[in-house]
Amino acid sequence: MNPGLINCDLRPIYALSSRLSLESQEELAQHLLEFYLAQDRVSLLLVHIAEREVSSHNNIHLLFREDSFNKTLLTRVLLHEQSLEYLKKLLAPMVKLIETTSKSKDDEATRLKKVLNSVDVFIRTATQEAPFCPPLLRQLLRIVQRTVEDKFGEDPFEPPFALSLLFFHWVCPAVIDPLKYHITKKSSLTHVFMTQVAASKVLKDVATKAKREGQMAVFIEESYPSLYKFYDGVLKSSSETGMSPRSRRNSQAVMKTPSSDQQRIFEFVSSVLK
């Protein structure tokens, strides 16, 4: 096996990724994720994603905002089958409520009331489901947050970066388009879609503690502690076992003998390095 690939030296792959089509980049990113998962070394990949992104920016608000192969890798982690199954559990009650209560005749005030109710449902569901977050997603959030804090420090008055990332790149897009994320089986009607977009915006505002006025300011202030409880519960869940990401990176772990599927993945990735 290529020792650089085993130890997550992905510089050649990143250098060549700009020459690939978007579809090929996504395929390559998926194979990389599958390879490191199969070898029980996915923490190496997650550390690489976080450290590469943080080292490339001096503005925390630009992290994972620009299109890049690194962002594609992040997306593949967020769209892993375990992550998607968990996302469905978090969002199904909220999405169902929006679908069944939204009406085309709703005025702005009525729609806002239904939006806030749906966000409340999401927060309650998420808090209950926090301990069952899949290890891959939990590892990602822990590693990203720690890496960001190492460079930018920790601001006790601002939401954790990983919390904002989770909603900006994962939860909110799925609220807007639940069909794409396999939460529903059909496209939303126009009036339902409008409510979904509004709910997504409110969730993003709560997750980032956005500055708003009036009713929304009160709602954000009252809802953020519960949303943070969900995030904190995800990170503190103890179902994950094994060494810390940094210990894994510095260890000389014995590699597993690859199966035929793993060998296929390795050959695909290695072909890019030639």
C-alpha positions in Angstrom: 0.0 0.0 0.0 1.1 3.6 -0.6 2.6 4.7 2.7 1.6 8.3 2.0 -2.0 7.3 1.7 -1.9 5.2 4.8 -0.6 8.1 6.8 -3.0 10.5 5.3 -0.5 12.5 3.2 -3.1 13.7 0.7 -1.1 16.5 -0.9 -0.8 14.7 -4.3 -4.5 14.1 -4.3 -5.4 17.7 -3.5 -3.0 18.9 -6.1 -4.7 16.7 -8.8 -8.3 17.3 -7.6 -8.5 20.6 -9.4 -8.1 18.8 -12.7 -11.1 16.5 -12.0 -14.7 17.1 -12.7 -17.0 17.8 -9.8 -18.5 14.3 -10.2 -15.0 12.7 -10.1 -14.1 14.8 -7.0 -17.1 13.5 -5.2 -16.4 9.9 -6.2 -12.8 10.3 -5.0 -13.9 11.8 -1.7 -16.3 9.0 -1.1 -13.6 6.4 -1.8 -11.2 8.1 0.5 -13.8 8.1 3.3 -14.6 4.4 2.7 -10.9 3.5 2.7 -10.1 5.2 6.1 -13.3 3.9 7.7 -12.4 0.3 6.6 -8.9 0.7 8.1 -10.2 2.2 11.4 -8.1 5.3 10.7 -10.9 7.7 9.8 -9.8 10.1 12.6 -6.6 10.7 10.5 -8.8 11.9 7.6 -11.0 14.1 9.9 -7.9 15.7 11.5 -6.5 16.3 8.0 -9.7 18.0 6.8 -9.9 20.2 9.9 -6.3 21.2 10.0 -6.0 21.9 6.3 -9.1 24.2 6.4 -8.1 26.1 9.5 -4.5 26.6 8.3 -5.8 28.0 5.0 -7.8 30.9 6.5 -7.3 33.7 9.0 -11.0 34.5 9.2 -13.1 32.0 11.1 -16.2 33.0 9.1 -14.6 31.7 5.8 -14.0 28.2 7.0 -15.7 25.6 4.8 -17.5 28.4 2.8 -15.5 28.2 -0.4 -15.9 25.4 -2.9 -12.8 23.1 -2.6 -11.9 19.4 -2.5 -11.6 19.8 1.3 -15.2 21.0 1.5 -16.2 18.0 -0.7 -14.5 15.7 1.8 -16.4 17.3 4.7 -19.7 16.9 2.7 -19.1 13.2 2.2 -18.7 12.7 5.9 -21.9 14.6 6.6 -23.7 12.6 3.9 -22.4 9.2 5.1 -25.2 6.7 5.5 -25.1 6.7 9.3 -25.1 10.5 9.3 -28.1 10.6 7.0 -30.0 8.1 9.1 -29.4 10.2 12.2 -30.4 13.3 10.3 -33.7 11.7 9.3 -34.5 10.9 13.0 -33.8 14.5 14.0 -35.8 16.1 11.2 -38.7 13.7 10.5 -41.1 15.0 13.2 -40.4 18.7 12.2 -40.8 18.0 8.5 -44.0 16.1 9.0 -45.4 18.9 11.1 -44.6 21.5 8.5 -46.2 19.3 5.7 -49.4 18.7 7.6 -50.0 22.1 9.0 -48.9 24.5 6.3 -51.7 26.0 4.2 -51.5 28.0 1.0 -53.8 30.6 2.6 -51.5 31.2 5.6 -50.7 34.8 6.1 -47.2 35.9 7.3 -48.1 35.9 11.0 -49.7 32.4 10.8 -46.7 31.0 8.9 -44.3 32.5 11.4 -46.2 30.8 14.3 -46.1 27.5 12.5 -42.4 27.9 11.8 -41.6 28.6 15.4 -43.6 25.6 16.5 -41.7 23.4 14.1 -38.4 24.6 15.3 -39.5 23.9 18.9 -40.3 20.3 17.8 -36.9 19.9 16.2 -35.1 21.2 19.3 -37.0 18.8 21.6 -36.3 15.9 19.2 -32.7 16.7 18.8 -32.1 17.0 22.6 -33.6 13.5 23.1 -31.6 12.0 20.2 -28.2 13.6 21.2 -26.8 10.5 22.9 -27.4 8.4 19.8 -25.3 10.5 17.4 -23.2 8.2 15.2 -19.5 8.1 16.1 -18.3 9.4 12.7 -20.3 12.6 13.0 -19.3 13.1 16.7 -15.7 12.7 15.9 -15.9 15.3 13.1 -17.5 17.9 15.4 -15.0 17.3 18.2 -12.0 17.5 15.9 -13.2 20.5 14.0 -14.1 22.4 17.2 -10.8 21.6 18.8 -8.8 22.6 15.7 -10.7 25.9 15.4 -10.1 26.7 19.1 -6.4 25.9 18.8 -6.0 28.7 16.2 -8.8 31.2 17.0 -9.3 30.6 20.7 -12.6 30.1 22.5 -15.2 32.9 22.8 -17.6 32.1 25.6 -20.1 34.6 24.3 -20.3 33.1 20.8 -21.7 29.7 19.7 -19.1 27.0 19.0 -18.0 26.9 15.4 -18.8 23.2 15.1 -22.4 23.9 16.1 -22.8 26.6 13.4 -21.1 24.3 10.8 -23.5 21.5 11.7 -26.6 23.6 10.9 -25.1 25.6 8.0 -23.9 22.5 6.1 -26.2 19.7 7.3 -29.4 20.5 9.2 -30.6 23.6 7.4 -30.1 22.3 3.8 -32.1 19.2 4.7 -34.9 21.3 6.1 -35.2 23.2 2.8 -35.0 20.0 0.6 -36.0 17.0 2.7 -36.5 14.9 -0.5 -32.8 15.2 -1.4 -31.8 13.9 2.0 -34.3 11.0 1.9 -36.5 12.4 4.7 -39.6 12.6 2.5 -40.6 10.7 -0.7 -42.0 13.6 -2.8 -41.3 17.2 -3.6 -42.8 19.8 -1.3 -45.7 22.0 -2.5 -44.9 25.7 -2.9 -46.5 26.8 0.4 -44.8 24.0 2.3 -41.5 24.9 0.7 -41.9 28.5 1.8 -42.4 27.3 5.4 -39.4 25.0 5.1 -37.2 27.9 4.0 -38.4 30.1 6.8 -37.8 27.3 9.4 -34.3 26.7 8.0 -33.5 30.4 8.4 -34.8 30.5 12.0 -32.8 27.4 12.9 -29.7 29.0 11.5 -30.4 32.2 13.4 -30.8 30.2 16.7 -27.6 28.2 16.0 -25.6 31.3 15.4 -27.3 33.5 18.0 -28.1 36.0 15.3 -29.0 39.5 16.3 -32.7 40.0 15.6 -35.4 42.3 17.0 -38.8 41.8 18.7 -40.4 38.4 18.8 -37.4 36.7 17.0 -34.9 38.1 19.4 -36.9 36.6 22.3 -37.3 33.3 20.5 -33.6 33.0 19.8 -32.6 33.9 23.3 -35.0 31.3 24.8 -34.2 28.6 22.3 -30.4 28.7 22.1 -29.7 27.1 25.5 -31.8 24.0 24.4 -30.1 23.8 21.1 -26.7 24.1 22.8 -27.8 21.3 25.1 -28.2 19.1 22.0 -24.8 20.0 20.7 -23.2 19.5 24.1 -24.9 16.1 24.5 -23.6 15.0 21.1 -20.0 15.8 22.0 -20.2 14.3 25.5 -21.7 11.0 24.4 -19.3 8.3 25.5 -20.3 5.5 23.1 -17.1 6.2 21.0 -14.1 4.1 22.0 -10.5 4.1 21.1 -7.6 6.5 21.1 -8.0 10.2 20.6 -7.5 11.5 17.1 -4.1 13.0 17.8 -3.0 9.7 19.4 -4.2 7.8 16.4 -2.3 10.1 14.1 1.0 9.6 16.0 0.6 5.9 16.5 2.0 3.1 14.4 -1.2 1.1 14.2 -1.1 -2.3 12.4 -3.1 -2.1 9.2 -5.8 -4.6 8.5 -5.6 -7.0 5.5 -7.9 -5.3 3.0 -10.9 -7.1 1.7 -11.6 -7.2 -2.0 -13.9 -4.1 -1.7 -11.2 -2.3 0.3 -8.6 -3.2 -2.2 -10.8 -1.8 -5.0 -11.1 1.4 -3.1 -7.4 1.6 -2.5 -6.6 0.9 -6.2 -9.0 3.7 -7.3 -7.4 6.2 -4.9 -3.9 5.1 -5.7 -4.6 5.5 -9.5 -5.1 9.2 -8.9 -1.6 9.4 -7.3 0.1 7.9 -10.4 
